[in-house]
Amino acid sequence: SSPHLVQVRERIRINGQPLSKELFSKYFWLVYNRLEETKDPVWASMPAYFRFLTIMAFHVFLQEKVDLAVMEVGIGGAYDCTNIIRTPVVCGVSSLGIDHTSILGDTMEKIAWQKGGIFKPGVPAFTVVQPERPLEVLRDRARERGCPLYLCPELDAFEAANRALELGLAGDHQRSNAALALQLSRTWLQRRGYEAGTGVLQDVPPGAEPLAQWTVPLAPAFRPSDAMIQGLRDTEWLGRTQVLPHGPVTWYIDGAHTTSSVQACVRWFHQAALNEDKPQDGSEVRVLLFNATGDRDTAALLKLLLPCHFDYAVFCPNFTEVSVAANADQQNFNVTLENALTRCLENQKTWTRLMEEKGGQDPWLPAPLEVGGLLKPDPLRGALLLVPPAERPLNSNSLVFPCISHALQWIAQGRDPHVPAPAGKGGAHPHPVATSGAVLLQEAAAIRVLVTGSLHLVGGVLKLLDPALSQ
């Protein structure tokens, strides 16, 4: 699976556990050296990062003789490097969303075409309820490839005798994921002879009535086994609808980074945090910690977050620390710190504009100090605030920090035992929002923080809030 949150070993798991450091190192060098010895002498190229890890994952699974390998496609499907298995046991396509548009296309139909590239002749495939046109694209792709494609019934159909299935992952969207997981699991069990094929799947026969040619047949529901019920209940996935209560500070962590997943995140956050009673012995402060990367439409994502009524919006790059000596597993050599900070400042401006359009916000704040270009962060000077050159006062309580660590320090204000208190008072440039906000955060009975927009941001936050993940 990809990406990883804290350590690269998370991407290759056996029985749910990340590959040990010893095994990872052993197989890394084995694959690396073999590729180095056999590479083309003219072009002398090695596989790129993701391709290398994909080759290594296949090698690990073969050498460790696993019974079953689950491969998550990297981006798209048709041209992804994971798409080299000629006859997988079964394929699945979860709910489609708009993402990676520069690679996959800017419409759901184009993205569906790419996803359908994993379909294989004679290999059953399942998908969940999709909008009509993308579903038609998936159906056409399945037909041209000779792949029997089925639609998963809703999870309700698996809940016999009013026995609701408990899901370890929160959020309504996880119900369709669970239905897909049940179908994929059962197909594997049947194909491997572990379970009798009672609900035989039938493809739509050629020459069926005209309506049928526009539909994808519904797979029969079945009664989940006790092991399946337990599997759904015990499922954990770090960084997805995860709640970390740390005293007065509660962190709500979700790596949503598309419009559909951010919508689901907002519904979950409302359910998990905003519906709770406000503390009787004082105030509650809500903070958004956000970053987005790649070609994503940040304005669209931030607009979806407005109804959560955050008191403060905090933006920072996906760097855990300002120092380049941070965890190598979380370094991104494709993005410079300056580029990442520029993006954060743009996100802050977007948030300010959205807050102004919303109207009726807090009174105008004093103008932040002008700075020429970006500040060069210096880790020796303590937490450093970055303020964009402002033509007029900002009309929103928003701040930019140069790294995740500084952002968490300001948000927690020494009230989370896992996060050190901010160093000194402010940084290179005093900012009225930082000063007044610090007082409110220090005195609030409850601080509720939503971390979202990027899985890499979530990974950096988890590394700091749960040091055990780095072991």
N, C-alpha and C positions, 0 to 999 in steps of 0.2 A: 504494500500500500504506500501511497505518497500523498503529501510530503510527510516527513517526520516532524515531531514537535520539538523534542529536546535533543535526542541522539539519533544518528543515522541508523543505528541497529534496530530501531523500531520498525523500519520498513520490511525487514525480513524476520518473520516470527514463526516459531514452531510450537504447536499446542498453545498458542496465544501469547507466548513469552518472546520478547525480543532476543535475537541471536546473542549468545554470550560474547564478551569481548574477545575471548580466546578463539572461538570458532569464527567470528567475524574477521579477525586478523588473519587467521589461517587461510580462509577461503579467499579473502581479498587478494593476498599476495600470490596465491596459487593461480587465480584467474588473471591477475595483472601480468604476472611473469609469462604465462602462456600466451597471452595476447601480444605482449612485447616481443616475444620470440618469433611469432608467426605473422606479424603485421606486414603490410605491403612495403617493400623496400623503397619504392618510388615515392608513394604518398606519405608513408611513415606516420599514419594517423592512428590514434587510439580512440575508442568510443567516448562519446561525451558522458557527462556525469550520470544522467538518468539511464542511458543505454548500458553503461558499465554495470550499474546496480541491478538492472534487469537481468543481464547475462549472469551476474553473480547469484541472483536469487534462484534462477533456474538451476544453476550448478549446485547450490546448497540443497535444494529440494531433492535433486537426483542423488547426490552423495549421501544425504541423510535418510534416503528411502522413505519419504513421507507417503502416507496412504492417499492423501488428497491435498492438492495445492489450489488455493484461491488466489487468483491474480487480479488486482485492480488495475484497470486500464489507466495509463498516464493521462494523456489528453486526447479526447476524441475517440478514436478506435481504428478507423480505416488505415491510417498511416502511422499509428503508434507502434513503438518498438515491442510492446508486449504482444502484439497481434501476429505472432509467428506460430502459434499452436494450430496445427492443421485440423485436428479433431478433438477439441475439448469435450468433456462429458456434457456440459450444459452452459449456456450463456444467459446473462441477465442485463437488462437496461433499466436503470432506476429513473425516477422522475427527471425529465429534461429541464435544463435552465440555460439562460444566456450567460456564457462564460468563455474566455479565451477566444474572443471574436476575431482577433487578428489572425488566428490560425484556423479556426473552425468555421468561420462565417458569421454574419451578423443577423441571421434569422434562425428561428427554431427549426425550420425545415432543413436548412443547410447543416445545422448541428446534428439533427436526427440522421441525415445521410451519413455523416461521419461516424456516429455511434453505431449505426447499422452495419458498419464495416467489419464488426467482429462476428457476424453471423456466418455459419459454416454449413455446407451441404449435409443434410440428414441429421444435424445436431439441433436438438430442441432449444428454443430460446424463449424467455419470458420477459414481459415488460409490465408496467403498471399503467393506470389510467393516465393518458396524455391528452393534450389538446388535439382536435380532430386532424388538422393538416400534418403535424409532425408524426402522428400515429400512422397516417396513410403512407408517409415516406418510409417509416420503419417496416410497414407491411410490404411495400413494393420492394424494398431492399431484401427482405426475407425471401420473397418469391423468386427474385432474380438469382438468388444464391441457393435456392432449393432448401431453405431452412424452415422447419415448422415453427411458427411464432404463435405464442399464446398470451392472453391477457390474464393477469392474476386477479382472482376475485378479491373483494374488499376483505380486510381482516375479520370483520363481523361474521363472514361466512364460515370461518374456522372456529368460531366460539360456540360450541354446541351446548345446549341445555343451560343457556344464560351464564356460562362459565367464561368470564372475561379473561383474556390473556394479558398478563402483566408484562410490561416492557421495561427493561432496564434503562432505556434511553427515553428522555422526556420529549414531548412535542408531538403534535398530531401527525406531522409528516413521517414520523417513524413508523406509523401503522402500515403505510404502503411499503416501506422498506422491509418491515417484518413479514408481510405477505409474500414479498418477492423472495426473501431468505427461506421461507418455508418451502416454496415451490422448487427452488434450486436444490435445497438439501434433499428433498424427497426424490427428485429426479436422479440425483447421484446415488442415493440408497437403492433405488429401483434398478438402475443400470448396472450397479455392482452386485445385484442379487441379494442385498440385505433386507429388502422389503418387497413383498408381492405387489405387482402393479394392478391394484384394484380399479383405480380411476384411470382407465386407459385414455390417453390423449388422442384426439382425432383432429387431423387437419381438415380444413374446408376442402371438400372434393372439387375437382374441376367440373365446370358445368352446373354448379349449384345455382340456386336462384339469384337474380341480379343483386339483391341487397347484400348477400353474403360476401360478394367480392369486395365490398367496401369496408368489411368489418374484420377484426381479428378475433378468432374464436376464444371463448372464455375457458380457461382451464378449470377442471372440476375441483371443488374444495374437498378437503379431507379432514379427518380428525387428527390433530397433531399428537405425536407420541409424547410420553412423559419427558423424554430427553429434550425434545424440541421446546416444550413448555418451559423447562428449566433454562434452556439456552437463551430463549427470548428474555426471561426474567433476569438472568445473571449477566446479560450483555453490558459491558462497559466500554466506553470509547472516550479517551481523554480529549478535552478541548471541544467537545460537543455537548451543549446543554449541561455544563458542569457547574456545580455550586461549591464554593470553598468558603465556609464560615470561619473567619479568623477574628473572634471576639466581636467588637463593634463594627468591624469591616467585613462585609460579605462580598465576595467576588463571584460574579455571574459570567461564566466564560463560554463563548460559542464562536467557533471559527467561520461563521457565515460570511460569504464574500460574493454572493450573487443576489439579485433582487428577490428571487423566490426564497432563498435560504435566509436572507435578512428579514423578510416578512415573517417567516416561521420563527426566527429568533425573537422578534418583537412580541409575537403571541406568547412564546414561552416565558419571556421576561415579565410580561404582564401577569401571567399566571403564577410564576415563581416568586416574584418580588413585589410588584406594584399592588397586588391584591391583598398583601399582608397589612395588618393594622399598623398604623404609624405608632412609633414608640410613645408611651404615655409620659415618660420622664424627659422628654426633650425632642429635639428636631431630628429630621431625617434628611440626609444630603444624598442626591443621586448624581453619579458621575459617569460619563461616557469616556472610555479609553478606546480610541479608534485609529486604525491605519488601513490603507488599501494599496495594493500594488498592481503592476501590470497595466493592462488596457481597460481596467474596470471603470464604469461610470460612477465616480465617487459621489457626484451630486445626487444621483438617483438613490444610492444607498443611504446617504445621510438624511435625505428627505423622509425616508421610511422610518428613521429613528426619532424624528421630531415628536411624535405623540407620546413618547416615554417621559417627556418633560424633565430633561436633565438640568440640574443646577449648574453643572460645569461640563464642558467638553474638552478633553485632553487629547492632543495628537502627538505622536512620536514615531520615529522610524522603527523598523524591526530589528534594531541592534540592541542587544541586552545591555551592553556597557558602551561608553564612548570609546574606551580603549580598544585598539585593534587586537589586543591579546585575549579577547573574549573567547568563549567556547568555539572551537573550529567547526563543530557540527552545525553551528548556526550562522556561519559567515556566508554572505552572498557576494561573490566576486563580480557579479554582473551589474551591481548597483553601487555607486559611490555614496559616501555619507552626504555630500553636498546635494546630489540628485534626490536622495531620500528626504532630506530636510526641505528642499524646495517643494516636493510633493506635499509634505505635511503643512507647510505654510499655505499652499493652495487649498488644501482641505479646510484649514481654519477660515480662510476667506469665504469659502463656499458655505460653511456652517453659519458664519456671520450674516451672509446674504439671506440664507434661508430663515434665520431667526428674525431678521428685519422684515422679510416678506410676511412672516407669520403675524407680526404686529403685536403691539401691547406688551413689549418686553420691558426689561429693567431700564431705569433711567440711563441716559448717556453716561458712559464711564469716562474718566479723564484719559486724554490721549496717551498711548504708550510712547516711550522715547523713540526717536527716529534712529535707525541703524542703517549704515551703508552696506547693502548686500547681507549675506548670511554671516552670523557670528561663527567664529572658529571655536568649537567647544574645547575647553581645557579641563580635563578631569581633576586637576589640582584645585580648581576654583569652586568646587562644590556643585550643587545642582544649578544648571544654567538654563535660564529661560530664553527662548527665542521669540522675538517679536517682529512681525513684518513691518516695513515702513508703512505708516498709515497716513492717508491723506486726510482722514477725519477719525474721530473716536470710534472705537469698536463698540457695537451694540450687542455684544454677546459675551458671556463668561467663558472664554475659551483660551487655552494655553497650548504652546508647543514646547516640547522638551527634546533634547538631542538623543535621548536613549530611553529604553524602557525602565531601567533602574531609577533614573531621576524622576520619571513620571510617577512610578509607584511610590517613591519616597514622598512626593508632594501630596499625592492622594491619601496615603495612609497616615501621614503626620505623626509617625512613631507609635500608632495605635495598633499596628499589626506586628506581632512578635517576629514574623518572618522578614519584615522590611525595616531596614534601619531608618532612623529619623533623618529628615533633611539636614544636610551639612550647612551650618551657619544660617544666616537669614537672607534667603534669595541668592541671586547669582550676579552676573555681570551687569544686568539691567533690572532695576526694581520695576515691578509691574503691579498696578493696583489690584488686579484680579487675583494675583498670586497671594498678595498680602491679606486681603480681606477674606479670600477663600480659605487660607490656612487657619484663620481664627474659627470660621464656621466648622471646618472639618475637625478641629481639635475639640470643639464643644458639642458636636452632634452626638445624639444617642445612638444613631445608626448611620452607617455609610454604605450605600449600595452601589456597587461598581459593575457596569456592563462592559466587558472586553470583547470586541468583535471587529469584523472587517477583513481579517487576514489570519490564516492558520499559522503563519510565521510569527505574527504578533502574539498570538495565543501561546505558541511554543516558548517564546521568550519570557512571557509572564509566568507560565507554569514552572519554568526553570528556576525563577527567583522565588516563587511562592511555595514550591514543593521541591526542596533540594534533593530528596530521595530519588527523583526522576533522573538525576544526573549520574547516579551510581552505576 
